[in-house]
Amino acid sequence: MKKRIALFLALACVFALAGCGNTEDGKTTETPAAKTYFKAIVLEVSDDYLLVEPLEGTPERKSADRIRVSTGGIEEEQSLRYLAEAGVDDTVEIAYDGIIAESYPAQISSADEIKLVTKAESLSDKIPMVMVKGELYYDAGRESTFVSRCGTMDGEIATTVDASQIPAEDDQSNFGVGYGYQYITETSIEVSIDGKWAVFEQRPGDGSTA
């Protein structure tokens, strides 16, 4: 019986000291918790959170394709400098405690660091986009695989702006005029360009609604 009690007390001491280290003067100090890192594309910027899309191949992407990352508790200096001028489409690296709340979007309650990896395209390098009924649709960089298609267009691009600008009127693009388009889903259209159908999609948080 005494041996069992001694063993229990020894184990209790081991658990009590876990996560602590000894300084030279014999005092114990708490060991910082391990951080988990992942890279993501910024979809939306707010005063107290970023909505991000984890990159393909990351464990976080398997959890959710949209994660709302709280930034209110960040104190790390370099991260604060980035957050002061964070932008949509930036690629960032996020450090957190490894816990993701199951919801949609999924949630990280408090990030420790957010570091810029790649800044988004400059204004002079805007991707092709078109405005339809107050919503911006961005070139998704792929051709349509849609097979069953109606022969009637839902609309046509009537005006255009410079490639470095963002369309501001309905049926306006930054890549030319005369292209017909069709609705495919609530958040995507397909534009007929040079005999091919290019996919254009809305982006969460772009604030384009009129």
Accessible surface in RSA format (square Angstrom, percent):
REM  Atomic radii and reference values for relative SASA: ProtOr
REM  Chains: A
REM  Algorithm: Lee & Richards
REM  Probe-radius: 1.40
REM  Slices: 20
REM RES _ NUM      All-atoms   Total-Side   Main-Chain    Non-polar    All polar
REM                ABS   REL    ABS   REL    ABS   REL    ABS   REL    ABS   REL
RES MET A   1   168.75  87.4 127.45  84.3  41.30  98.3 110.23  93.7  58.51  77.5
RES LYS A   2   177.75  86.7 170.80 104.8   6.96  16.6 114.43 103.0  63.32  67.5
RES LYS A   3   180.22  87.9 171.19 105.0   9.03  21.5 118.85 107.0  61.37  65.4
RES ARG A   4   188.38  79.1 180.77  92.1   7.62  18.1  56.87  77.7 131.51  79.7
RES ILE A   5    87.35  49.7  84.75  63.1   2.60   6.3  87.33  62.9   0.02   0.0
RES ALA A   6    60.08  55.2  50.31  77.6   9.76  22.2  54.75  77.1   5.33  14.1
RES LEU A   7   112.55  62.7 107.92  77.2   4.63  11.6 112.04  78.7   0.51   1.4
RES PHE A   8   138.68  69.4 136.02  84.2   2.66   6.9 138.11  83.7   0.57   1.6
RES LEU A   9   102.59  57.1 102.11  73.0   0.49   1.2 102.17  71.8   0.42   1.1
RES ALA A  10    53.06  48.8  44.06  68.0   9.00  20.5  51.51  72.5   1.55   4.1
RES LEU A  11    88.74  49.4  88.69  63.4   0.05   0.1  88.72  62.3   0.02   0.1
RES ALA A  12    45.28  41.6  33.60  51.9  11.68  26.6  40.77  57.4   4.52  12.0
RES CYS A  13    76.17  57.6  72.37  80.7   3.81   8.9  21.56  54.6  54.61  58.9
RES VAL A  14    94.50  62.2  89.44  81.0   5.06  12.2  92.37  80.3   2.12   5.8
RES PHE A  15   150.98  75.5 137.18  85.0  13.80  35.9 137.35  83.3  13.64  39.0
RES ALA A  16    77.36  71.1  45.57  70.3  31.79  72.3  58.47  82.3  18.89  50.0
RES LEU A  17   107.50  59.9 103.25  73.9   4.25  10.7 103.48  72.7   4.03  10.8
RES ALA A  18    69.27  63.7  42.68  65.9  26.59  60.5  53.51  75.4  15.76  41.7
RES GLY A  19    44.90  55.4   0.00   N/A  44.90  55.4  31.70  87.0  13.20  29.6
RES CYS A  20    55.29  41.8  31.51  35.1  23.78  55.9   1.62   4.1  53.67  57.9
RES GLY A  21    29.11  35.9   0.00   N/A  29.11  35.9  29.10  79.9   0.01   0.0
RES ASN A  22   122.13  84.2  87.19  84.3  34.94  84.1  20.57  49.5 101.56  98.2
RES THR A  23    52.52  37.4  38.18  38.7  14.34  34.2  45.26  60.8   7.26  11.0
RES GLU A  24   191.68 110.0 148.63 112.4  43.05 102.5  71.44 138.2 120.24  98.2
RES ASP A  25   102.46  71.8  63.55  63.3  38.91  92.0  49.62 116.8  52.84  52.7
RES GLY A  26    54.94  67.8   0.00   N/A  54.94  67.8  32.37  88.8  22.58  50.6
RES LYS A  27   144.17  70.3 138.19  84.8   5.97  14.2  88.40  79.6  55.77  59.4
RES THR A  28    80.03  56.9  56.12  56.9  23.92  57.0  25.06  33.7  54.97  83.1
RES THR A  29    68.69  48.9  62.63  63.5   6.06  14.4  50.32  67.6  18.38  27.8
RES GLU A  30   151.35  86.9 126.19  95.5  25.17  59.9  40.56  78.5 110.79  90.5
RES THR A  31    76.10  54.1  63.77  64.6  12.34  29.4  52.96  71.1  23.14  35.0
RES PRO A  32   117.40  85.6  94.22  85.9  23.18  84.3 105.56  87.2  11.84  73.6
RES ALA A  33    86.83  79.8  60.65  93.6  26.18  59.6  70.42  99.2  16.42  43.5
RES ALA A  34    94.18  86.6  66.91 103.2  27.28  62.0  77.21 108.7  16.97  45.0
RES LYS A  35    91.37  44.6  65.86  40.4  25.51  60.7  38.48  34.6  52.88  56.3
RES THR A  36    51.31  36.5  47.31  48.0   4.00   9.5  29.86  40.1  21.45  32.4
RES TYR A  37   111.00  51.8  86.55  49.2  24.45  63.6  63.80  47.9  47.20  58.2
RES PHE A  38     7.69   3.8   0.78   0.5   6.91  18.0   7.69   4.7   0.00   0.0
RES LYS A  39    85.17  41.6  84.23  51.7   0.94   2.2  34.98  31.5  50.19  53.5
RES ALA A  40     0.00   0.0   0.00   0.0   0.00   0.0   0.00   0.0   0.00   0.0
RES ILE A  41    46.34  26.4  46.34  34.5   0.00   0.0  46.34  33.4   0.00   0.0
RES VAL A  42     0.00   0.0   0.00   0.0   0.00   0.0   0.00   0.0   0.00   0.0
RES LEU A  43    11.09   6.2  10.35   7.4   0.75   1.9  10.84   7.6   0.25   0.7
RES GLU A  44    45.69  26.2  45.60  34.5   0.09   0.2   5.37  10.4  40.32  32.9
RES VAL A  45    59.54  39.2  32.60  29.5  26.94  64.9  32.60  28.3  26.94  73.1
RES SER A  46    42.22  35.7  24.05  32.1  18.16  41.8  14.23  30.3  27.99  39.2
RES ASP A  47   153.37 107.4 118.12 117.6  35.25  83.3  39.49  92.9 113.87 113.6
RES ASP A  48    77.31  54.2  75.36  75.0   1.95   4.6  26.12  61.5  51.19  51.1
RES TYR A  49    34.01  15.9  33.94  19.3   0.07   0.2  13.40  10.1  20.62  25.4
RES LEU A  50     1.35   0.8   1.35   1.0   0.00   0.0   1.35   0.9   0.00   0.0
RES LEU A  51    14.89   8.3  14.89  10.7   0.00   0.0  14.89  10.5   0.00   0.0
RES VAL A  52     0.00   0.0   0.00   0.0   0.00   0.0   0.00   0.0   0.00   0.0
RES GLU A  53    43.23  24.8  43.05  32.6   0.18   0.4   3.26   6.3  39.97  32.6
RES PRO A  54     0.25   0.2   0.00   0.0   0.25   0.9   0.00   0.0   0.25   1.5
RES LEU A  55    58.75  32.7  56.96  40.8   1.79   4.5  58.75  41.3   0.00   0.0
RES GLU A  56   134.43  77.2 110.86  83.9  23.57  56.1  61.53 119.0  72.91  59.5
RES GLY A  57    73.12  90.2   0.00   N/A  73.12  90.2  39.26 107.7  33.86  75.8
RES THR A  58    23.12  16.4  21.27  21.6   1.85   4.4  22.77  30.6   0.34   0.5
RES PRO A  59    99.88  72.8  93.02  84.8   6.86  25.0  93.96  77.6   5.92  36.8
RES GLU A  60     6.66   3.8   5.49   4.2   1.17   2.8   1.92   3.7   4.75   3.9
RES ARG A  61    58.59  24.6  49.25  25.1   9.35  22.3   9.86  13.5  48.74  29.5
RES LYS A  62   181.30  88.4 142.30  87.3  38.99  92.8  93.16  83.9  88.14  93.9
RES SER A  63    65.13  55.0  27.14  36.2  37.99  87.5  25.37  54.0  39.76  55.7
RES ALA A  64    13.47  12.4   4.18   6.5   9.28  21.1  13.47  19.0   0.00   0.0
RES ASP A  65    53.15  37.2  49.39  49.2   3.76   8.9  12.80  30.1  40.35  40.2
RES ARG A  66    50.47  21.2  50.47  25.7   0.00   0.0   5.42   7.4  45.04  27.3
RES ILE A  67     0.00   0.0   0.00   0.0   0.00   0.0   0.00   0.0   0.00   0.0
RES ARG A  68   100.68  42.3  99.76  50.9   0.93   2.2  15.02  20.5  85.66  51.9
RES VAL A  69     0.00   0.0   0.00   0.0   0.00   0.0   0.00   0.0   0.00   0.0
RES SER A  70    33.68  28.5  33.09  44.2   0.58   1.3  16.22  34.5  17.46  24.5
RES THR A  71    13.29   9.5   6.48   6.6   6.81  16.2   0.61   0.8  12.69  19.2
RES GLY A  72    62.98  77.7   0.00   N/A  62.98  77.7  31.48  86.4  31.49  70.5
RES GLY A  73    50.23  61.9   0.00   N/A  50.23  61.9  27.69  76.0  22.54  50.5
RES ILE A  74     9.83   5.6   0.00   0.0   9.82  23.7   0.96   0.7   8.87  24.1
RES GLU A  75   151.40  86.9 130.91  99.0  20.50  48.8  46.64  90.2 104.77  85.5
RES GLU A  76    60.34  34.6  48.14  36.4  12.20  29.1  37.56  72.7  22.78  18.6
RES GLU A  77   123.19  70.7 118.00  89.3   5.19  12.3  43.43  84.0  79.76  65.1
RES GLN A  78    89.52  50.1  87.43  63.9   2.09   5.0  17.06  36.3  72.47  55.0
RES SER A  79     0.00   0.0   0.00   0.0   0.00   0.0   0.00   0.0   0.00   0.0
RES LEU A  80    84.25  46.9  77.99  55.8   6.26  15.7  78.31  55.0   5.93  16.0
RES ARG A  81   139.88  58.7 129.60  66.1  10.28  24.5  73.89 101.0  65.99  40.0
RES TYR A  82    16.01   7.5   9.69   5.5   6.33  16.5  15.41  11.6   0.60   0.7
RES LEU A  83    39.32  21.9  22.60  16.2  16.72  42.0  22.93  16.1  16.39  44.1
RES ALA A  84    91.66  84.3  46.02  71.0  45.64 103.8  58.88  82.9  32.78  86.8
RES GLU A  85   126.64  72.7 112.24  84.9  14.40  34.3  36.96  71.5  89.68  73.2
RES ALA A  86    18.57  17.1   0.17   0.3  18.40  41.9   0.17   0.2  18.40  48.7
RES GLY A  87    20.21  24.9   0.00   N/A  20.21  24.9  20.21  55.5   0.00   0.0
RES VAL A  88    54.04  35.6  41.25  37.3  12.78  30.8  41.25  35.8  12.78  34.7
RES ASP A  89    50.99  35.7  41.28  41.1   9.70  22.9  12.90  30.4  38.09  38.0
RES ASP A  90     0.05   0.0   0.05   0.0   0.00   0.0   0.00   0.0   0.05   0.0
RES THR A  91    21.66  15.4  21.66  22.0   0.00   0.0   8.39  11.3  13.27  20.1
RES VAL A  92     0.00   0.0   0.00   0.0   0.00   0.0   0.00   0.0   0.00   0.0
RES GLU A  93    53.65  30.8  52.57  39.8   1.08   2.6   2.15   4.2  51.50  42.0
RES ILE A  94     0.00   0.0   0.00   0.0   0.00   0.0   0.00   0.0   0.00   0.0
RES ALA A  95     0.52   0.5   0.21   0.3   0.31   0.7   0.21   0.3   0.31   0.8
RES TYR A  96     5.43   2.5   5.43   3.1   0.00   0.0   0.00   0.0   5.43   6.7
RES ASP A  97    78.40  54.9  57.44  57.2  20.96  49.6  27.56  64.9  50.83  50.7
RES GLY A  98    38.32  47.3   0.00   N/A  38.32  47.3  10.05  27.6  28.27  63.3
RES ILE A  99   121.58  69.2 116.20  86.6   5.38  13.0 119.15  85.8   2.43   6.6
RES ILE A 100    35.73  20.3  14.97  11.2  20.76  50.0  14.97  10.8  20.76  56.3
RES ALA A 101    52.51  48.3  43.34  66.9   9.17  20.9  51.72  72.8   0.79   2.1
RES GLU A 102   171.45  98.4 134.84 102.0  36.62  87.2  54.21 104.9 117.24  95.7
RES SER A 103    55.27  46.7  27.17  36.3  28.10  64.7  43.14  91.9  12.12  17.0
RES TYR A 104   152.98  71.4 118.89  67.6  34.09  88.7 102.60  77.1  50.37  62.1
RES PRO A 105    48.22  35.1  46.92  42.8   1.31   4.7  46.92  38.7   1.31   8.1
RES ALA A 106     2.28   2.1   2.28   3.5   0.00   0.0   2.28   3.2   0.00   0.0
RES GLN A 107    81.01  45.3  80.53  58.9   0.48   1.1   5.38  11.4  75.63  57.4
RES ILE A 108     2.71   1.5   1.60   1.2   1.11   2.7   1.60   1.2   1.11   3.0
RES SER A 109    94.34  79.7  73.82  98.5  20.52  47.3  54.18 115.4  40.17  56.3
RES SER A 110    51.91  43.9  45.23  60.4   6.69  15.4  32.07  68.3  19.85  27.8
RES ALA A 111     1.17   1.1   0.00   0.0   1.17   2.7   0.00   0.0   1.17   3.1
RES ASP A 112    56.26  39.4  47.55  47.3   8.72  20.6   9.14  21.5  47.12  47.0
RES GLU A 113    23.79  13.7  23.79  18.0   0.00   0.0   2.89   5.6  20.90  17.1
RES ILE A 114     0.00   0.0   0.00   0.0   0.00   0.0   0.00   0.0   0.00   0.0
RES LYS A 115    47.67  23.3  47.05  28.9   0.62   1.5  20.42  18.4  27.25  29.0
RES LEU A 116    76.73  42.7  50.39  36.0  26.34  66.2  50.39  35.4  26.34  70.9
RES VAL A 117    67.57  44.5  36.32  32.9  31.26  75.3  40.40  35.1  27.18  73.7
RES THR A 118    78.80  56.0  74.18  75.2   4.62  11.0  57.64  77.4  21.16  32.0
RES LYS A 119   103.64  50.6  86.66  53.2  16.98  40.4  81.58  73.4  22.06  23.5
RES ALA A 120    27.22  25.0  13.50  20.8  13.73  31.2  18.01  25.4   9.22  24.4
RES GLU A 121   103.87  59.6  76.94  58.2  26.93  64.1  44.27  85.6  59.60  48.7
RES SER A 122    60.60  51.2  47.40  63.3  13.19  30.4  53.29 113.5   7.31  10.2
RES LEU A 123   115.56  64.4 107.19  76.7   8.37  21.0 107.87  75.8   7.69  20.7
RES SER A 124    81.77  69.1  59.27  79.1  22.50  51.8  43.26  92.1  38.51  54.0
RES ASP A 125    83.59  58.6  72.20  71.9  11.39  26.9  22.23  52.3  61.36  61.2
RES LYS A 126    60.78  29.7  44.73  27.4  16.05  38.2   7.25   6.5  53.53  57.0
RES ILE A 127    34.40  19.6  31.60  23.5   2.80   6.7  34.02  24.5   0.38   1.0
RES PRO A 128    52.17  38.0  50.38  45.9   1.79   6.5  52.02  43.0   0.15   0.9
RES MET A 129     4.94   2.6   4.94   3.3   0.00   0.0   4.94   4.2   0.00   0.0
RES VAL A 130     0.00   0.0   0.00   0.0   0.00   0.0   0.00   0.0   0.00   0.0
RES MET A 131    19.39  10.0  19.39  12.8   0.00   0.0  14.11  12.0   5.28   7.0
RES VAL A 132     2.23   1.5   1.79   1.6   0.44   1.1   1.79   1.6   0.44   1.2
RES LYS A 133   158.44  77.3 135.18  82.9  23.26  55.4  90.44  81.4  68.00  72.4
RES GLY A 134     5.62   6.9   0.00   N/A   5.62   6.9   5.14  14.1   0.48   1.1
RES GLU A 135    41.62  23.9  41.62  31.5   0.00   0.0  13.32  25.8  28.30  23.1
RES LEU A 136    10.48   5.8  10.48   7.5   0.00   0.0  10.48   7.4   0.00   0.0
RES TYR A 137     6.45   3.0   6.45   3.7   0.00   0.0   0.03   0.0   6.42   7.9
RES TYR A 138    27.11  12.7  26.57  15.1   0.54   1.4  11.97   9.0  15.15  18.7
RES ASP A 139    42.41  29.7  31.82  31.7  10.59  25.0   1.67   3.9  40.74  40.6
RES ALA A 140    35.99  33.1   2.62   4.1  33.36  75.9  14.19  20.0  21.80  57.7
RES GLY A 141    68.53  84.5   0.00   N/A  68.53  84.5  35.19  96.6  33.34  74.7
RES ARG A 142   129.41  54.3 115.87  59.1  13.54  32.2  62.80  85.8  66.61  40.4
RES GLU A 143   100.48  57.7  89.14  67.4  11.34  27.0  36.41  70.4  64.07  52.3
RES SER A 144    26.05  22.0   2.40   3.2  23.65  54.5   3.54   7.5  22.51  31.5
RES THR A 145   130.15  92.6 104.54 106.0  25.62  61.1  80.15 107.7  50.00  75.6
RES PHE A 146    95.93  48.0  73.98  45.8  21.95  57.1  80.01  48.5  15.92  45.6
RES VAL A 147   138.77  91.3 113.90 103.1  24.86  59.9 117.75 102.3  21.02  57.0
RES SER A 148    94.09  79.5  77.67 103.7  16.42  37.8  46.76  99.6  47.33  66.3
RES ARG A 149    61.35  25.8  28.12  14.3  33.23  79.1  22.17  30.3  39.18  23.7
RES CYS A 150    85.15  64.4  67.71  75.5  17.44  41.0  43.70 110.7  41.45  44.7
RES GLY A 151    81.23 100.2   0.00   N/A  81.23 100.2  43.47 119.3  37.76  84.6
RES THR A 152    97.00  69.0  88.49  89.7   8.51  20.3  61.23  82.2  35.77  54.1
RES MET A 153    82.35  42.6  63.61  42.1  18.74  44.6  63.61  54.1  18.74  24.8
RES ASP A 154    80.18  56.2  45.46  45.2  34.72  82.1  10.16  23.9  70.02  69.8
RES GLY A 155    19.84  24.5   0.00   N/A  19.84  24.5  19.75  54.2   0.09   0.2
RES GLU A 156   100.81  57.9  93.33  70.6   7.48  17.8  22.13  42.8  78.68  64.2
RES ILE A 157     0.62   0.4   0.00   0.0   0.62   1.5   0.00   0.0   0.62   1.7
RES ALA A 158    69.90  64.3  45.43  70.1  24.47  55.7  50.96  71.8  18.94  50.2
RES THR A 159    59.48  42.3  56.45  57.2   3.03   7.2  58.90  79.1   0.58   0.9
RES THR A 160    64.58  45.9  42.71  43.3  21.87  52.1  40.91  54.9  23.67  35.8
RES VAL A 161    39.62  26.1  25.69  23.3  13.94  33.6  33.96  29.5   5.66  15.4
RES ASP A 162    89.17  62.5  74.15  73.8  15.03  35.5  30.63  72.1  58.55  58.4
RES ALA A 163    62.61  57.6  58.46  90.2   4.16   9.5  58.46  82.3   4.16  11.0
RES SER A 164    33.85  28.6  33.21  44.3   0.65   1.5  16.15  34.4  17.70  24.8
RES GLN A 165    92.87  51.9  90.32  66.0   2.56   6.1  23.25  49.5  69.62  52.8
RES ILE A 166    79.01  45.0  64.07  47.7  14.94  36.0  64.07  46.1  14.94  40.6
RES PRO A 167     1.96   1.4   0.00   0.0   1.96   7.1   0.00   0.0   1.96  12.2
RES ALA A 168    80.19  73.7  55.17  85.1  25.02  56.9  57.44  80.9  22.75  60.3
RES GLU A 169   102.74  59.0  97.89  74.1   4.84  11.5  35.10  67.9  67.64  55.2
RES ASP A 170    80.57  56.4  62.36  62.1  18.21  43.1  24.62  57.9  55.95  55.8
RES ASP A 171    42.14  29.5  42.07  41.9   0.07   0.2   3.27   7.7  38.88  38.8
RES GLN A 172    13.33   7.5  13.33   9.7   0.00   0.0   0.00   0.0  13.33  10.1
RES SER A 173     0.00   0.0   0.00   0.0   0.00   0.0   0.00   0.0   0.00   0.0
RES ASN A 174     6.38   4.4   1.06   1.0   5.33  12.8   0.21   0.5   6.17   6.0
RES PHE A 175    52.78  26.4  23.51  14.6  29.27  76.2  35.49  21.5  17.30  49.5
RES GLY A 176    19.27  23.8   0.00   N/A  19.27  23.8  18.20  49.9   1.07   2.4
RES VAL A 177    77.76  51.2  61.62  55.8  16.14  38.9  61.62  53.5  16.14  43.8
RES GLY A 178    47.58  58.7   0.00   N/A  47.58  58.7  22.13  60.7  25.45  57.0
RES TYR A 179    54.18  25.3  52.82  30.1   1.36   3.5  20.08  15.1  34.10  42.0
RES GLY A 180     8.70  10.7   0.00   N/A   8.70  10.7   2.95   8.1   5.75  12.9
RES TYR A 181     8.74   4.1   8.74   5.0   0.00   0.0   0.16   0.1   8.58  10.6
RES GLN A 182     9.82   5.5   9.82   7.2   0.00   0.0   4.72  10.1   5.10   3.9
RES TYR A 183    80.60  37.6  62.53  35.6  18.07  47.0  60.94  45.8  19.66  24.2
RES ILE A 184    51.33  29.2  20.98  15.6  30.34  73.1  23.89  17.2  27.44  74.5
RES THR A 185    75.32  53.6  60.83  61.7  14.49  34.5  70.68  94.9   4.64   7.0
RES GLU A 186   165.52  95.0 141.21 106.8  24.30  57.9  63.28 122.4 102.24  83.5
RES THR A 187    76.04  54.1  75.87  76.9   0.17   0.4  49.73  66.8  26.30  39.8
RES SER A 188    11.30   9.5  11.25  15.0   0.04   0.1   6.70  14.3   4.59   6.4
RES ILE A 189     0.00   0.0   0.00   0.0   0.00   0.0   0.00   0.0   0.00   0.0
RES GLU A 190     8.48   4.9   8.48   6.4   0.00   0.0   0.39   0.8   8.09   6.6
RES VAL A 191     0.00   0.0   0.00   0.0   0.00   0.0   0.00   0.0   0.00   0.0
RES SER A 192    28.30  23.9  23.92  31.9   4.38  10.1   2.19   4.7  26.12  36.6
RES ILE A 193    41.46  23.6  38.56  28.7   2.91   7.0  38.56  27.8   2.91   7.9
RES ASP A 194   129.40  90.6  92.08  91.6  37.33  88.3  42.09  99.1  87.31  87.1
RES GLY A 195    76.30  94.1   0.00   N/A  76.30  94.1  38.37 105.3  37.93  84.9
RES LYS A 196   121.66  59.4 117.71  72.2   3.96   9.4  71.54  64.4  50.12  53.4
RES TRP A 197    53.07  21.3  49.13  23.8   3.94   9.2  29.90  15.9  23.17  37.6
RES ALA A 198    20.98  19.3  20.67  31.9   0.31   0.7  20.98  29.5   0.00   0.0
RES VAL A 199    10.74   7.1  10.74   9.7   0.00   0.0  10.74   9.3   0.00   0.0
RES PHE A 200     1.36   0.7   1.36   0.8   0.00   0.0   1.36   0.8   0.00   0.0
RES GLU A 201    60.16  34.5  59.99  45.4   0.17   0.4  14.72  28.5  45.44  37.1
RES GLN A 202    47.79  26.7  33.50  24.5  14.29  34.0   6.84  14.6  40.95  31.1
RES ARG A 203    65.02  27.3  59.73  30.4   5.29  12.6  17.08  23.3  47.94  29.1
RES PRO A 204    53.66  39.1  40.19  36.6  13.48  49.0  52.35  43.2   1.32   8.2
RES GLY A 205    44.22  54.5   0.00   N/A  44.22  54.5  15.61  42.8  28.61  64.1
RES ASP A 206    43.84  30.7  13.95  13.9  29.90  70.7  11.41  26.9  32.43  32.3
RES GLY A 207    73.24  90.3   0.00   N/A  73.24  90.3  41.67 114.4  31.57  70.7
RES SER A 208    15.37  13.0   0.56   0.7  14.81  34.1   9.00  19.2   6.37   8.9
RES THR A 209    99.66  70.9  78.17  79.2  21.48  51.2  60.19  80.8  39.46  59.7
RES ALA A 210   121.01 111.3  53.96  83.3  67.05 152.5  91.66 129.1  29.35  77.8
END  Absolute sums over single chains surface
CHAIN  1 A    13144.9      10122.9       3022.1       7406.5       5738.4
END  Absolute sums over all chains
TOTAL         13144.9      10122.9       3022.1       7406.5       5738.4
